């Protein structure tokens, strides 16, 4: 009996030993086959962005000085040279300047003479209208016609009256007896009647002639008025043209006078352009010995120095005024500063080109920084997103395949040998990313353990265990 019990105890103990050994081997096998993962939970927060670029130390203020036109350059400050206030930037040849002043003075004298000639031409010309003479001729023709008509009327009246008188005498004579006397009187009357008729006809002819002369005088008068009107218009046009020429001549005189004044100003300055303040010659397009056209210039930098950082096109709305920035100079120096302003690079672009316009940031270079003038540098700045997101996960936890974006969380189930952990797929919608995190919308809970790294490839349904 006792022997059977002892045997049963020994068998049970052996069973426990075997089970222990199997459990150890099982766990050892699981450790070898199951991926170890690191986990984090979803959090509320903001994204952080890092922006980098290059830059250069530049003057705080840049200005261009254009050269005097039509002068011969004798000497100019070299590009990159520092010039003190009152020192010479450009020296022009004095002899050439003297000759230009003499030429301009002669030109001004000639232009003044032309101006006077044009002013005389612009005066209204003296003239007697042709219509005045034609009108006098018409008046005289009217008088002659009136006289001829009166003379014709008188002659006609006399002729008709005499003719009637003779007719009456004939009737009375027919009643008488002296035939010879009657014949003699009729002959005399006929002669006189003929004379009166001829006088009337002559007067009538003179009237017709006078009427034609009046008609011709009227036509000549009307024509003279038209010619006078045309001539007046031509004179007015010529006068306007002369006035315009006189005005142009006057403007040329004024221009020449101003140019002469400028040249005399150059002479007073002893043919030199001087620096208004301490500056550096950034750019020089001038060649000694050349005759200037007015397009040559010096680009000067003054009022101290500043940092100018170039902003990438895609970051132009993300690097803002007030952002902290780290600067690494080419010479090895470093500094921390703050962006004072952000603006377009160069001239402002049209609205259609604004999307492709480059931007730069500026901040003053403090004294004692150790940086050199015109030195290059690199820069870096970090900013937070304006929006605070409800769900933010590490970027390493974000996965993506043909079905879309997702992450894996730990799902625990109870098994005979203990709790078993597996990876579970959870779909997510990505709102925004930075260099290390992603803002998402999902069904994740605060207590969910999100897989952020794994020593092996893991997908949904795979067994995993949290790395201790």
C-alpha positions as CSV (number, residue, x, y, z in Angstrom):
1,X,0.0,0.0,0.0
2,X,2.7,2.3,1.0
3,X,4.7,1.2,-2.0
4,X,1.8,2.3,-4.3
5,X,1.5,5.6,-2.8
6,X,5.2,6.3,-3.1
7,X,5.1,5.3,-6.7
8,X,2.1,7.7,-7.4
9,X,4.0,10.6,-5.7
10,X,7.0,9.9,-7.8
11,X,5.0,9.8,-11.0
12,X,3.3,13.1,-10.1
13,X,6.5,14.8,-9.3
14,X,8.0,13.5,-12.6
15,X,5.0,14.9,-14.4
16,X,5.4,18.3,-12.8
17,X,9.1,18.2,-13.7
18,X,8.3,17.4,-17.3
19,X,5.6,20.1,-17.4
20,X,8.1,22.6,-16.1
21,X,10.7,21.6,-18.5
22,X,8.1,21.8,-21.4
23,X,7.0,25.2,-20.2
24,X,10.5,26.5,-20.1
25,X,11.2,25.1,-23.6
26,X,7.8,26.5,-24.9
27,X,8.6,29.9,-23.6
28,X,12.1,29.7,-24.9
29,X,10.7,28.8,-28.3
30,X,8.2,31.6,-28.1
31,X,10.9,34.0,-27.3
32,X,12.8,32.9,-30.4
33,X,9.8,33.0,-32.7
34,X,7.5,35.8,-31.5
35,X,8.5,39.4,-32.3
36,X,9.4,41.7,-29.5
37,X,7.8,45.2,-29.9
38,X,7.9,48.6,-28.3
39,X,4.6,50.4,-27.7
40,X,3.3,53.9,-27.0
41,X,-0.2,55.3,-26.6
42,X,-2.0,57.9,-28.7
43,X,-1.7,61.5,-27.4
44,X,-3.1,65.0,-27.8
45,X,-0.6,67.5,-29.0
46,X,1.0,69.7,-31.7
47,X,3.3,68.8,-34.6
48,X,6.8,70.2,-34.8
49,X,8.5,71.3,-38.0
50,X,12.2,71.7,-38.8
51,X,13.3,74.0,-41.6
52,X,16.8,74.5,-42.9
53,X,18.5,76.6,-45.5
54,X,21.6,78.7,-46.4
55,X,22.2,82.4,-46.2
56,X,24.7,85.2,-46.4
57,X,25.7,88.2,-44.3
58,X,24.6,91.3,-46.3
59,X,24.4,95.1,-45.6
60,X,21.3,96.4,-43.8
61,X,20.8,98.9,-46.6
62,X,21.7,98.6,-50.3
63,X,21.6,101.5,-52.7
64,X,22.6,102.1,-56.3
65,X,24.4,105.3,-57.5
66,X,24.1,105.8,-61.2
67,X,26.9,107.8,-62.9
68,X,26.7,111.1,-64.6
69,X,25.9,110.7,-68.3
70,X,28.4,111.7,-71.0
71,X,31.5,111.9,-68.8
72,X,34.9,110.2,-69.0
73,X,35.8,108.1,-66.0
74,X,39.3,108.6,-64.7
75,X,39.1,106.4,-61.5
76,X,36.6,104.4,-59.5
77,X,36.5,102.5,-56.2
78,X,37.1,98.8,-56.6
79,X,34.4,96.3,-55.9
80,X,34.6,94.9,-52.4
81,X,36.4,98.0,-51.1
82,X,35.4,99.9,-47.9
83,X,34.8,103.7,-48.4
84,X,34.6,106.2,-45.6
85,X,32.1,109.1,-45.5
86,X,33.3,111.9,-47.8
87,X,35.8,109.8,-49.7
88,X,35.7,109.5,-53.5
89,X,33.7,106.8,-55.2
90,X,34.3,108.0,-58.8
91,X,36.6,110.6,-60.3
92,X,35.8,112.0,-63.8
93,X,38.3,113.6,-66.1
94,X,38.2,117.4,-65.6
95,X,39.4,118.4,-69.1
96,X,36.6,116.3,-70.7
97,X,34.1,118.0,-68.3
98,X,35.3,121.5,-69.3
99,X,34.8,120.7,-73.0
100,X,31.3,119.3,-72.3
101,X,30.4,122.6,-70.5
102,X,31.6,124.6,-73.5
103,X,29.6,122.5,-75.9
104,X,26.4,122.7,-73.8
105,X,26.8,126.5,-73.6
106,X,27.0,126.8,-77.4
107,X,24.1,124.5,-77.8
108,X,22.0,126.6,-75.4
109,X,22.8,129.8,-77.3
110,X,21.8,128.1,-80.6
111,X,18.5,126.8,-79.0
112,X,17.7,130.3,-77.7
113,X,18.0,131.7,-81.3
114,X,15.7,129.0,-82.6
115,X,13.2,129.6,-79.8
116,X,13.1,133.3,-80.8
117,X,12.5,132.5,-84.5
118,X,9.7,130.2,-83.6
119,X,8.1,132.8,-81.4
120,X,8.2,135.3,-84.3
121,X,6.6,132.6,-86.6
122,X,3.9,132.1,-84.0
123,X,2.7,135.7,-84.3
124,X,-0.5,136.3,-86.2
125,X,0.4,137.5,-89.8
126,X,-0.8,140.9,-91.0
127,X,-3.1,140.7,-94.0
128,X,-6.0,142.6,-95.8
129,X,-8.9,140.3,-96.5
130,X,-9.6,139.8,-100.3
131,X,-13.3,140.1,-99.5
132,X,-12.9,143.7,-98.6
133,X,-11.9,144.7,-102.1
134,X,-14.5,142.4,-103.7
135,X,-17.2,144.0,-101.5
136,X,-16.2,147.5,-102.6
137,X,-16.4,146.3,-106.3
138,X,-19.9,144.9,-105.6
139,X,-21.1,148.2,-104.0
140,X,-19.8,150.1,-107.1
141,X,-21.6,147.6,-109.4
142,X,-24.8,148.0,-107.5
143,X,-24.5,151.8,-107.9
144,X,-23.9,151.6,-111.6
145,X,-26.9,149.2,-112.0
146,X,-29.1,151.6,-110.1
147,X,-28.0,154.5,-112.2
148,X,-28.4,152.5,-115.4
149,X,-31.9,151.3,-114.3
150,X,-32.9,155.0,-113.6
151,X,-31.5,156.1,-116.9
152,X,-33.3,153.3,-118.7
153,X,-36.6,154.1,-116.9
154,X,-36.3,157.8,-117.9
155,X,-35.5,157.0,-121.5
156,X,-38.3,154.6,-121.7
157,X,-40.8,157.0,-120.2
158,X,-39.7,159.8,-122.6
159,X,-39.8,157.6,-125.6
160,X,-43.3,156.2,-124.8
161,X,-44.6,159.7,-123.9
162,X,-43.3,161.1,-127.2
163,X,-44.7,158.2,-129.1
164,X,-48.1,158.7,-127.6
165,X,-48.0,162.4,-128.3
166,X,-47.2,161.8,-132.0
167,X,-50.0,159.4,-132.2
168,X,-52.4,162.0,-130.9
169,X,-51.1,164.6,-133.4
170,X,-51.6,162.3,-136.3
171,X,-55.2,161.9,-135.4
172,X,-55.8,165.6,-135.2
173,X,-53.8,166.2,-138.4
174,X,-56.0,163.8,-140.3
175,X,-58.9,166.2,-139.7
176,X,-57.0,169.1,-141.3
177,X,-56.5,170.1,-145.1
178,X,-52.8,171.0,-145.4
179,X,-51.2,167.8,-146.7
180,X,-47.6,169.1,-147.1
181,X,-47.4,170.5,-143.7
182,X,-48.7,167.2,-142.3
183,X,-46.1,165.2,-144.2
184,X,-43.3,167.5,-143.1
185,X,-44.3,167.3,-139.4
186,X,-44.6,163.5,-139.5
187,X,-41.1,163.2,-140.9
188,X,-39.7,165.3,-138.1
189,X,-41.6,163.4,-135.4
190,X,-40.4,160.1,-136.8
191,X,-36.8,161.2,-136.6
192,X,-37.2,162.4,-133.0
193,X,-39.1,159.2,-132.0
194,X,-36.3,157.1,-133.5
195,X,-33.7,159.1,-131.4
196,X,-35.7,158.6,-128.2
197,X,-36.1,154.9,-128.9
198,X,-32.4,154.5,-129.6
199,X,-31.7,156.3,-126.3
200,X,-34.0,153.9,-124.5
201,X,-32.4,150.8,-126.1
202,X,-29.0,152.1,-125.3
203,X,-30.0,152.7,-121.7
204,X,-31.5,149.2,-121.5
205,X,-28.3,147.7,-122.9
206,X,-26.3,149.6,-120.3
207,X,-28.6,148.3,-117.5
208,X,-28.2,144.7,-118.7
209,X,-24.4,145.2,-118.7
210,X,-24.5,146.7,-115.2
211,X,-26.7,143.8,-114.0
212,X,-24.1,141.3,-115.3
213,X,-21.3,143.3,-113.7
214,X,-23.2,143.2,-110.4
215,X,-23.7,139.4,-110.7
216,X,-20.0,138.9,-111.4
217,X,-19.1,141.2,-108.5
218,X,-21.4,139.2,-106.2
219,X,-19.8,135.9,-107.3
220,X,-16.3,137.4,-106.9
221,X,-17.3,138.6,-103.4
222,X,-18.6,135.2,-102.3
223,X,-15.5,133.5,-103.7
224,X,-13.3,136.0,-101.9
225,X,-15.1,135.3,-98.6
226,X,-14.4,131.6,-99.0
227,X,-10.8,132.2,-99.9
228,X,-10.4,134.4,-96.9
229,X,-12.0,131.7,-94.7
230,X,-9.6,129.1,-96.1
231,X,-6.7,131.4,-95.7
232,X,-7.6,132.2,-92.1
233,X,-7.8,128.5,-91.3
234,X,-4.5,127.9,-93.0
235,X,-3.0,130.8,-91.0
236,X,-4.5,129.5,-87.8
237,X,-3.1,126.0,-88.4
238,X,0.3,127.5,-89.3
239,X,0.1,129.6,-86.2
240,X,-0.7,126.7,-84.0
241,X,2.1,124.7,-85.5
242,X,4.5,127.6,-84.9
243,X,3.3,127.9,-81.3
244,X,3.9,124.1,-80.8
245,X,7.4,124.5,-82.4
246,X,8.0,127.5,-80.2
247,X,6.9,125.5,-77.1
248,X,9.2,122.6,-78.1
249,X,12.1,125.0,-78.7
250,X,11.4,126.5,-75.2
251,X,11.5,123.1,-73.6
252,X,14.7,122.3,-75.4
253,X,16.2,125.5,-74.1
254,X,15.0,124.7,-70.6
255,X,16.5,121.1,-70.9
256,X,19.8,122.5,-72.1
257,X,19.8,125.0,-69.3
258,X,19.2,122.3,-66.7
259,X,21.9,120.1,-68.3
260,X,24.3,123.0,-68.2
261,X,23.5,123.6,-64.6
262,X,24.2,120.0,-63.8
263,X,27.5,120.1,-65.6
264,X,28.5,123.2,-63.7
265,X,27.5,121.3,-60.5
266,X,29.8,118.5,-61.6
267,X,32.5,121.1,-62.0
268,X,31.8,122.6,-58.6
269,X,32.1,119.1,-57.1
270,X,35.6,118.9,-58.8
271,X,34.4,116.0,-61.0
272,X,33.9,113.7,-58.0
273,X,31.1,111.6,-56.6
274,X,31.6,111.3,-52.9
275,X,30.3,108.8,-50.3
276,X,27.5,110.1,-48.1
277,X,28.5,107.7,-45.4
278,X,30.7,104.8,-44.5
279,X,29.9,102.0,-47.0
280,X,31.2,99.0,-49.0
281,X,31.2,98.7,-52.8
282,X,29.2,95.6,-53.4
283,X,29.0,95.9,-57.2
284,X,30.8,98.1,-59.7
285,X,29.8,98.1,-63.5
286,X,32.2,101.0,-64.3
287,X,35.4,100.8,-66.5
288,X,38.0,103.5,-66.1
289,X,38.5,105.5,-69.3
290,X,35.0,104.8,-70.7
291,X,32.4,107.5,-71.6
292,X,29.4,107.0,-69.4
293,X,25.9,106.5,-70.9
294,X,24.0,107.0,-67.6
295,X,23.4,103.3,-67.1
296,X,26.6,102.5,-65.2
297,X,26.2,102.3,-61.4
298,X,27.8,101.5,-58.1
299,X,25.9,99.2,-55.6
300,X,26.8,100.3,-52.1
301,X,26.1,98.6,-48.7
302,X,25.8,100.7,-45.6
303,X,24.2,101.0,-42.1
304,X,25.8,97.9,-40.7
305,X,25.2,94.2,-41.5
306,X,22.3,91.7,-41.3
307,X,21.7,88.0,-41.8
308,X,19.7,87.0,-44.9
309,X,18.5,83.4,-45.0
310,X,17.0,81.9,-48.1
311,X,13.6,80.1,-47.6
312,X,12.6,77.2,-49.8
313,X,9.6,77.8,-52.0
314,X,7.5,75.1,-50.3
315,X,8.4,76.6,-46.8
316,X,7.6,80.2,-47.5
317,X,4.4,80.3,-45.4
318,X,5.9,78.3,-42.5
319,X,9.0,80.3,-41.6
320,X,7.6,83.3,-39.8
321,X,8.7,86.5,-38.1
322,X,9.7,85.9,-34.4
323,X,10.9,82.3,-35.0
324,X,14.0,81.2,-33.1
325,X,16.8,80.2,-35.5
326,X,20.2,78.5,-35.1
327,X,23.0,79.8,-37.3
328,X,26.2,78.0,-38.2
329,X,28.8,80.3,-39.9
330,X,31.2,79.0,-42.6
331,X,34.1,80.2,-40.4
332,X,33.0,77.9,-37.6
333,X,31.1,80.3,-35.3
334,X,27.5,79.7,-34.1
335,X,24.8,81.9,-32.8
336,X,21.1,81.8,-31.7
337,X,18.9,84.6,-32.9
338,X,15.3,85.5,-33.9
339,X,13.9,86.2,-37.3
340,X,13.0,89.9,-37.5
341,X,11.3,90.0,-41.0
342,X,10.3,87.8,-43.9
343,X,9.9,89.2,-47.4
344,X,10.0,88.3,-51.1
345,X,13.4,87.8,-52.6
346,X,14.4,90.7,-55.0
347,X,11.7,92.7,-56.7
348,X,8.0,91.9,-55.9
349,X,6.5,89.5,-58.5
350,X,3.3,89.8,-60.3
351,X,0.3,88.0,-58.8
352,X,0.5,85.3,-61.5
353,X,4.1,84.6,-60.5
354,X,3.6,84.8,-56.7
355,X,3.4,81.1,-56.2
356,X,6.9,80.6,-57.6
357,X,8.4,83.6,-55.8
358,X,11.3,83.0,-53.5
359,X,11.4,84.3,-49.9
360,X,14.1,85.4,-47.5
361,X,14.3,86.2,-43.8
362,X,16.4,89.0,-42.2
363,X,17.7,89.7,-38.7
364,X,20.4,92.2,-37.6
365,X,24.0,90.8,-37.1
366,X,25.0,91.8,-33.5
367,X,28.3,93.3,-32.9
368,X,31.0,91.0,-31.6
369,X,29.5,88.0,-33.4
370,X,32.8,87.2,-34.9
371,X,31.2,86.7,-38.3
372,X,32.9,88.2,-41.4
373,X,31.3,90.6,-43.9
374,X,29.6,88.7,-46.8
375,X,30.2,85.4,-45.0
376,X,28.0,82.4,-45.8
377,X,26.1,80.4,-43.2
378,X,23.5,77.6,-42.7
379,X,20.5,77.9,-40.5
380,X,17.8,75.8,-38.8
381,X,14.5,76.6,-37.1
382,X,11.8,74.6,-35.4
383,X,8.2,75.6,-35.1
384,X,5.0,74.1,-33.7
385,X,1.8,73.7,-35.6
386,X,-0.9,76.3,-34.8
387,X,-3.5,73.6,-34.3
388,X,-3.4,71.1,-31.4
389,X,-4.6,67.7,-32.6
390,X,-6.6,65.2,-30.6
391,X,-4.7,62.2,-31.8
392,X,-0.9,62.2,-32.4
393,X,1.2,59.1,-32.9
394,X,4.9,58.5,-33.6
395,X,5.6,58.5,-37.3
396,X,7.2,55.0,-36.9
397,X,3.8,53.7,-35.9
398,X,2.2,54.8,-39.1
399,X,1.9,52.1,-41.8
400,X,0.4,52.1,-45.3
401,X,-0.5,49.5,-47.9
402,X,-2.9,49.2,-50.8
403,X,-5.9,49.4,-48.4
404,X,-4.7,52.7,-46.9
405,X,-3.0,54.0,-43.8
406,X,-3.2,52.1,-40.5
407,X,-1.4,51.3,-37.3
408,X,-1.0,48.1,-35.2
409,X,-2.1,47.8,-31.5
410,X,-1.6,45.0,-28.9
411,X,-4.7,42.7,-28.5
412,X,-4.5,40.3,-25.5
413,X,-6.4,36.9,-25.3
414,X,-6.4,34.3,-22.5
415,X,-4.9,30.9,-23.4
416,X,-4.4,27.7,-21.4
417,X,-0.7,28.5,-21.1
418,X,-1.4,32.2,-20.2
419,X,-2.2,35.6,-21.9
420,X,-1.4,35.7,-25.5
421,X,-0.6,39.1,-27.3
422,X,-1.3,39.6,-31.0
423,X,-1.0,42.6,-33.4
424,X,-4.4,44.1,-34.5
425,X,-4.8,46.4,-37.5
426,X,-6.6,49.8,-36.9
427,X,-7.3,52.0,-39.9
428,X,-6.4,55.7,-39.6
429,X,-6.8,59.0,-41.6
430,X,-3.6,61.1,-41.7
431,X,-4.2,64.8,-41.3
432,X,-0.6,66.1,-41.1
433,X,3.0,65.0,-40.5
434,X,6.2,66.4,-39.2
435,X,9.6,64.8,-39.1
436,X,8.7,62.4,-36.2
437,X,4.9,62.4,-35.6
438,X,1.6,62.2,-37.5
439,X,-1.7,63.8,-36.6
440,X,-4.5,61.3,-37.3
441,X,-8.2,60.6,-37.0
442,X,-9.1,57.0,-35.9
443,X,-11.0,54.8,-33.4
444,X,-7.9,54.4,-31.2
445,X,-8.4,54.8,-27.4
446,X,-6.0,56.3,-24.9
447,X,-5.4,52.9,-23.3
448,X,-4.5,51.2,-26.6
449,X,-0.9,50.2,-26.9
450,X,0.4,51.2,-30.4
451,X,3.3,49.3,-31.8
452,X,6.0,51.8,-32.7
453,X,8.9,49.4,-33.4
454,X,9.6,45.7,-33.8
455,X,12.7,43.6,-34.1
456,X,10.9,41.6,-36.9
457,X,8.3,42.3,-39.5
458,X,4.8,42.3,-38.0
459,X,1.4,42.4,-39.6
460,X,-2.2,42.1,-38.3
461,X,-2.8,38.7,-36.5
462,X,0.9,38.0,-35.8
463,X,1.8,37.0,-32.2
464,X,4.0,39.6,-30.5
465,X,5.3,40.4,-27.0
466,X,6.1,43.7,-25.5
467,X,9.8,44.2,-25.0
468,X,10.7,44.5,-21.4
